[in-house]
């Protein structure tokens, strides 16, 4: 990750983040959605910046939710972090940038928002991402049928932080 630094998102980053999202992912969000996430959860929105070329090469954004635990059988709601989106420009992949974004986001969500769990959705065919999440102790909770617009299923994966 030489010459790459992680930092919190700021409003000036919006256009670059939207472009990374459009370039890297089939699920695209409108700009105001990114800003809504940022305003509600600023410590959960991270970017990876190539400091030599002065451009963003990746991002992750999380939000805080109150929902039923993926690990407890009780019907008590808990505070969880939901990874909404994570992406790294293809040219910069396989340099652990995505992994560092993931870990930085988890740490920030735990420290700043005191979440008890993290969860995410991932395409069942996105084997590199699934492998990364499992490496960091995320477990497959269930399959979400036809989750994506194109009809592909998703794994709901979760991480217990308590």
KELUMKOL-471715 format. One line per 10 residues: number of its first residue (from 1); for each residue x negated, y, z of C-alpha. Coordinates in nm, 4 decimals. Example, Ala and Ser with C-alpha at 12.3 -4.5 7.8 and 13.67 -1.06 7.14 Angstrom:
BEGIN
1 = -1.2300:-0.4500:0.7800 | -1.3670:-0.1060:0.7140
# end
This chain:
BEGIN
1 = 0.0000:0.0000:0.0000 | -0.2930:0.2276:-0.0659 | -0.1833:0.5772:-0.1677 | 0.1776:0.5028:-0.0668 | 0.3294:0.6621:0.2392 | 0.6657:0.6042:0.3976 | 0.8591:0.8996:0.5266 | 1.2137:0.9979:0.6066 | 1.4323:1.1061:0.3161 | 1.5117:1.4748:0.2739
11 = 1.7654:1.6444:0.0499 | 1.5035:1.7371:-0.2122 | 1.4520:1.3619:-0.2724 | 1.8073:1.3008:-0.3916 | 1.7512:1.3085:-0.7688 | 1.4518:1.0726:-0.7488 | 1.6361:0.8286:-0.5214 | 1.9391:0.8257:-0.7520 | 1.7070:0.7546:-1.0462 | 1.5364:0.4678:-0.8589
21 = 1.8790:0.3248:-0.7796 | 1.9903:0.3474:-1.1435 | 1.6649:0.2011:-1.2738 | 1.6282:-0.0856:-1.0277 | 1.9748:-0.2003:-0.9290 | 2.2926:-0.2948:-1.1111 | 2.4986:-0.1398:-0.8282 | 2.4791:0.2358:-0.8644 | 2.6018:0.4973:-0.6227 | 2.7061:0.8530:-0.6922
31 = 2.4818:1.1238:-0.5420 | 2.7284:1.2300:-0.2736 | 2.7318:0.8719:-0.1373 | 2.3568:0.8933:-0.0679 | 2.4068:1.2281:0.1047 | 2.6963:1.0956:0.3111 | 2.4748:0.8112:0.4357 | 2.1920:1.0565:0.5056 | 2.4081:1.2995:0.7030 | 2.5555:1.0214:0.9165
41 = 2.2323:0.8280:0.9690 | 1.9251:1.0404:0.8864 | 1.6800:0.8157:1.0723 | 1.7914:0.5218:0.8596 | 1.7032:0.6656:0.5193 | 1.3398:0.6102:0.4203 | 1.1444:0.6700:0.1014 | 0.8125:0.5389:-0.0269 | 0.6034:0.8066:-0.1934 | 0.3066:0.7660:-0.4265
51 = 0.0924:1.0477:-0.2868 | -0.1460:1.0484:-0.5846 | 0.1289:1.0937:-0.8463 | 0.3576:1.2849:-0.6089 | 0.6638:1.0734:-0.6871 | 0.8995:0.8442:-0.5051 | 0.8651:0.4746:-0.5825 | 1.1186:0.3202:-0.3451 | 1.3767:0.3775:-0.0754 | 1.5958:0.2066:0.1795
61 = 1.9101:0.3369:0.3411 | 2.0921:0.2044:0.6434 | 2.4047:0.3046:0.8282 | 2.5355:0.2278:1.1762 | 2.8612:0.0371:1.2116 | 3.0644:-0.1054:1.4976 | 3.1760:-0.4534:1.4036 | 3.2016:-0.8074:1.5312 | 2.8733:-0.9792:1.6016 | 2.7321:-1.2260:1.3522
71 = 2.5769:-1.4155:1.6438 | 2.8264:-1.4056:1.9293 | 3.1514:-1.5989:1.9476 | 3.3157:-1.3227:2.1513 | 3.5480:-1.0761:1.9856 | 3.3553:-0.7815:2.1213 | 3.2415:-0.5182:1.8751 | 2.8703:-0.4394:1.8690 | 2.6600:-0.1646:1.7160 | 2.4879:-0.2948:1.4029
81 = 2.2665:-0.1584:1.1277 | 2.3847:-0.2268:0.7728 | 2.1213:-0.2156:0.4996 | 2.3175:-0.0501:0.2217 | 2.0440:-0.0408:-0.0406 | 1.6729:-0.1022:-0.0841 | 1.4777:-0.0700:-0.4079 | 1.1230:-0.0348:-0.5372 | 1.0301:0.0662:-0.8917 | 0.9176:-0.2446:-1.0806
91 = 0.5647:-0.1167:-1.1494 | 0.5086:-0.0865:-0.7709 | 0.6528:-0.4221:-0.6668 | 0.4461:-0.7018:-0.5119 | 0.2522:-0.4481:-0.3054 | 0.4558:-0.4986:0.0135 | 0.6319:-0.1630:-0.0260 | 0.9765:-0.3231:0.0006 | 0.8648:-0.5175:0.3053 | 0.7320:-0.2039:0.4728
101 = 1.0532:-0.0159:0.3935 | 1.2546:-0.3015:0.5430 | 1.0472:-0.3229:0.8616 | 1.0320:0.0539:0.9075 | 1.4079:0.0747:0.8673 | 1.4721:-0.2032:1.1183 | 1.2394:-0.0428:1.3729 | 1.3951:0.2991:1.3254 | 1.7508:0.1687:1.3530 | 1.6680:-0.0167:1.6733
111 = 1.4792:0.2719:1.8341 | 1.6942:0.5650:1.7204 | 2.0402:0.4095:1.7151 | 2.0038:0.1219:1.9623 | 2.1592:-0.1346:1.7285 | 2.1865:-0.4969:1.8380 | 2.1905:-0.6572:1.4940 | 2.1074:-0.5819:1.1330 | 2.2865:-0.7201:0.8324 | 2.2823:-0.6958:0.4544
121 = 2.4261:-0.8439:0.1399 | 2.1982:-0.9928:-0.1262 | 2.2710:-1.1594:-0.4585 | 2.2509:-1.5371:-0.4268 | 2.0086:-1.5379:-0.7227 | 1.7739:-1.2733:-0.5797 | 1.5253:-1.5308:-0.4523 | 1.2350:-1.2900:-0.3826 | 1.4571:-1.0723:-0.1630 | 1.6070:-1.3726:0.0182
131 = 1.2575:-1.5051:0.0853 | 1.1507:-1.1660:0.2241 | 1.4535:-1.1415:0.4525 | 1.4059:-1.4974:0.5788 | 1.0367:-1.4247:0.6431 | 1.1558:-1.1587:0.8864 | 1.4099:-1.3826:1.0604 | 1.7274:-1.2866:0.8791 | 1.9621:-1.5842:0.8575 | 2.2302:-1.6618:0.6025
141 = 2.5648:-1.6157:0.7749 | 2.8053:-1.6818:0.4903 | 2.8611:-1.6491:0.1179 | 3.0733:-1.3599:-0.0016 | 3.2496:-1.4853:-0.3139 | 3.2586:-1.2526:-0.6156 | 3.1007:-0.9777:-0.4071 | 2.9402:-0.7917:-0.6948 | 3.1159:-0.6139:-0.9793 | 2.9859:-0.8725:-1.2281
151 = 3.1374:-1.1548:-1.0202 | 2.8163:-1.2842:-0.8630 | 2.8314:-1.4074:-0.5041 | 2.6287:-1.2569:-0.2218 | 2.4723:-1.3997:0.0897 | 2.5583:-1.2076:0.4015 | 2.2367:-1.2212:0.6031 | 2.1868:-1.0998:0.9583 | 1.9107:-1.0408:1.2112 | 1.9640:-1.0557:1.5870
161 = 1.7661:-0.7839:1.7700 | 1.8604:-0.8741:2.1282
# end
